[in-house]
Amino acid sequence: MQVKIGLCVVFMISIGSCMQAQAQIKSTDVPKTIDEANPVYAAVEQSAQFPGGVQAFAAYLGKSIQYPDEARTNKVQGKVFATFVVEKDGSLSDVKILRGIGSGCDEEAVRVLKMSPQWEPGKQNNLPVRQQYTVPINFTLPDK
């Protein structure tokens, strides 16, 4: 239980900073891909969000992530940076690890993100669009 609480608290701080940084991007029409029919945006007028917001996402991660046995045994801690696309229907696709820490933590982050409930999609010109999202997920063992 202590691991999950620590993960949740540390994650909330990290995700808040990441979301704040995304909100500060001024460009509104910056597609990430060349596919003009169905582009993936890096920045939009209204950013995609987990149902209930940042705190609900942190709570979901804290409840869902199981600290991998290998990581616990080897005392592996750190941040896993994951990226994914929030689709127009709110589902997540193209879940990948940008920078991982190994020992099963990377795979656990991907597993939990793929199980995520549907998000509220990002909007551009008041229409749902595909949006690239990057989140840091902290794996922290409790001090003993």
C-alpha positions as CSV (number, residue, x, y, z in Angstrom):
1,M,0.0,0.0,0.0
2,Q,2.8,2.4,0.8
3,V,4.3,1.9,-2.7
4,K,1.0,2.8,-4.4
5,I,0.5,5.9,-2.3
6,G,4.0,7.1,-2.9
7,L,3.6,6.5,-6.6
8,C,0.3,8.4,-6.7
9,V,1.6,11.5,-4.9
10,V,4.8,11.7,-6.8
11,F,3.0,11.1,-10.1
12,M,0.5,13.8,-9.4
13,I,3.3,16.4,-9.1
14,S,4.9,15.1,-12.3
15,I,1.8,14.9,-14.4
16,G,0.7,18.3,-13.3
17,S,4.0,19.8,-14.5
18,C,3.7,17.9,-17.8
19,M,0.1,19.0,-18.4
20,Q,1.0,22.5,-17.5
21,A,3.8,22.5,-20.0
22,Q,1.5,21.2,-22.7
23,A,-1.0,23.9,-22.0
24,Q,1.7,26.6,-22.4
25,I,2.3,25.7,-26.0
26,K,0.8,28.6,-28.0
27,S,0.5,26.9,-31.4
28,T,-3.0,25.7,-32.2
29,D,-2.6,24.1,-35.6
30,V,0.5,21.9,-35.2
31,P,-0.2,18.4,-36.5
32,K,2.4,15.8,-35.5
33,T,2.0,13.7,-38.6
34,I,1.7,14.5,-42.3
35,D,-1.5,12.4,-42.7
36,E,-3.8,15.4,-43.3
37,A,-6.9,13.3,-43.3
38,N,-6.4,12.1,-39.7
39,P,-3.5,14.1,-38.1
40,V,-2.1,13.6,-34.6
41,Y,-1.8,17.0,-32.9
42,A,0.9,17.9,-30.4
43,A,-0.9,21.0,-29.2
44,V,-4.6,21.7,-29.4
45,E,-7.0,24.4,-28.2
46,Q,-8.6,22.1,-25.6
47,S,-6.3,19.3,-24.4
48,A,-7.4,15.7,-23.9
49,Q,-7.9,14.7,-20.3
50,F,-8.6,11.6,-18.2
51,P,-12.2,11.5,-16.9
52,G,-12.1,13.5,-13.6
53,G,-8.8,15.2,-14.4
54,V,-5.3,14.9,-13.3
55,Q,-6.0,13.8,-9.7
56,A,-8.3,11.0,-11.0
57,F,-5.6,9.9,-13.5
58,A,-3.1,9.8,-10.7
59,A,-5.5,7.8,-8.5
60,Y,-6.2,5.4,-11.4
61,L,-2.4,4.8,-11.8
62,G,-1.9,4.4,-8.1
63,K,-4.6,1.8,-7.9
64,S,-3.8,-0.1,-11.1
65,I,0.0,-0.3,-11.1
66,Q,1.5,-3.3,-9.5
67,Y,5.2,-2.8,-8.6
68,P,7.0,-5.5,-10.6
69,D,8.7,-8.2,-8.4
70,E,12.0,-7.9,-10.3
71,A,12.1,-4.1,-9.7
72,R,11.2,-4.5,-6.0
73,T,13.9,-7.3,-5.6
74,N,16.6,-5.2,-7.4
75,K,15.4,-1.9,-5.7
76,V,14.8,-0.3,-9.1
77,Q,13.2,3.1,-8.9
78,G,12.7,6.0,-11.3
79,K,10.6,7.6,-14.0
80,V,9.1,5.9,-17.0
81,F,8.2,8.3,-19.8
82,A,5.3,6.9,-21.8
83,T,3.7,8.4,-24.9
84,F,0.4,7.6,-26.5
85,V,-2.3,9.0,-28.8
86,V,-5.7,9.9,-27.4
87,E,-8.0,9.1,-30.3
88,K,-11.1,11.0,-31.4
89,D,-13.3,8.6,-29.5
90,G,-11.2,8.9,-26.3
91,S,-9.4,5.5,-26.6
92,L,-5.7,5.3,-26.3
93,S,-3.5,3.9,-29.1
94,D,0.2,3.7,-30.0
95,V,1.3,3.4,-26.4
96,K,5.1,3.4,-26.3
97,I,7.9,4.0,-23.8
98,L,10.2,6.9,-24.6
99,R,12.5,6.3,-21.7
100,G,12.3,3.4,-19.3
101,I,13.9,2.0,-16.2
102,G,13.6,-1.7,-17.0
103,S,13.0,-4.6,-14.5
104,G,9.3,-4.8,-15.6
105,C,8.4,-1.2,-14.9
106,D,8.2,-0.2,-18.5
107,E,5.9,-3.1,-19.3
108,E,3.7,-2.4,-16.3
109,A,3.3,1.2,-17.4
110,V,2.2,0.1,-20.9
111,R,-0.2,-2.5,-19.5
112,V,-1.9,0.1,-17.2
113,L,-2.2,2.7,-19.9
114,K,-3.7,0.2,-22.4
115,M,-6.3,-0.7,-19.7
116,S,-7.2,3.0,-19.2
117,P,-10.8,4.0,-19.4
118,Q,-11.7,6.3,-22.3
119,W,-10.4,9.9,-22.1
120,E,-12.2,13.1,-23.1
121,P,-10.5,13.7,-26.5
122,G,-8.7,16.9,-27.4
123,K,-10.5,19.5,-29.4
124,Q,-9.5,21.8,-32.2
125,N,-12.0,24.2,-33.6
126,N,-14.5,22.6,-31.2
127,L,-14.1,19.2,-33.0
128,P,-12.5,16.1,-31.5
129,V,-9.0,15.4,-32.8
130,R,-6.2,12.9,-32.2
131,Q,-3.7,14.2,-29.7
132,Q,-0.2,13.0,-28.7
133,Y,0.3,12.8,-25.0
134,T,3.4,12.1,-22.9
135,V,3.3,11.3,-19.2
136,P,6.0,10.5,-16.6
137,I,5.2,7.6,-14.3
138,N,7.2,7.4,-11.1
139,F,8.1,4.1,-9.6
140,T,9.2,4.7,-6.0
141,L,9.8,2.2,-3.2
142,P,9.0,3.2,0.3
143,D,11.8,4.1,2.7
144,K,12.4,1.4,5.3
